[in-house]
Amino acid sequence: MDFVAIDFETANSLRSSVCSIGIVKVKNGKIQEETHTLINPLSEFNFYNTKIHGITDYMVQDAPTFEEFWPNLKGYIENQTLIAHNASFDIGVLRESLGRFHEKQPEYDYSCSYRIAKKVWPNLFNHKLSTIAKYLNIDLRHHDALEDARASALITLEAMKTTQMRSIQELTSLHKIKLGSSSTFSKPTTRSRKSPEDASLQSVVTQNTTPNPKHPFCGANIVFTGRMISMTRMLAAQYAANCGAKCIGQVDLDTNFLVVGDQALQKYVQGIKSSKMQKVENLIGQGYPIEIVGEQDFLRLVKF
């Protein structure tokens, strides 16, 4: 009954923009230690993200960066079993944040309290963290990283108690939930059909003779999802191509960026995801360095 529950909050749609970390260490079935810190993401805050978690750039000015805090975080997670609610997001954040400064992944296993809760309490209306916390009478100030990590830990402990399991391994085995590992990743295939609009994006080429080779989009493969408010998808593809990017119609193993329109982004941060978003999250959860970029961040990157 030993594990570590984690939760990350991000400043914007980039997975590497961590602005808060919550850590709850469980030993012998009891919470032994709790840690929380704000993180300076070295990145701009998106309105939608701040509206959800309440963290602003002013609040993190004197906070450590992820790279500075990493030695502390590594001590909690290395060779441990991690738990997070919607673990594909949090594990993806961890991996992209480490990739940002080329740090090797430590060894750890991980599982998801959302998936565990769906198996143990299948009749609930939904299995959002707030819903399960209310059902189990767990106090929760949602989208506070420490509160979310603690709730995830308590949900997991209650699931073990309910099923009379003595470890995460037994619990996941009972419900046929695959225990993830930082050292083993499969390579899923993606066979979704391209829309005519997506297919036409592949014909867009740069109007510049020499794109800036230092631009993050230069040489990158970009996929678009959701309707953009400020421009058509074709015009957005042209701006991306002018930066040296290649616009592709579907998510695959070579995708580098998923650009999300503002309307879809607002739904995304509420947990409503398109098939492209779901595929990207699946790949991120398996260690592929794909970044999700919101419309406004995209505009800033292409200097529109």
Secondary structure by P-SEA (a helix, b strand, c coil): ccbbbbbbbbcccccccccbbbbbbbccccccbbbbbbbcccbbbbaaaaaaccccccccccccccccaaaaaaaacccbbbbbccaaaaaaaaaaaaaaccccccccccccaaaaaaaaccccccccaaaaaaaacccccccaaaaaaaaaaaaaaaaaaaaccccaaaaaaaacbbbbbccbbbbbbbbccccaaaaaaaaccccccccccccccccbbbbbccccccccaaaaaaaaaaabbbbbccccccccbbbbcaaaaaaaaaccccaaaaaaaaaaaaccbbbbbcaaaaaaaacc
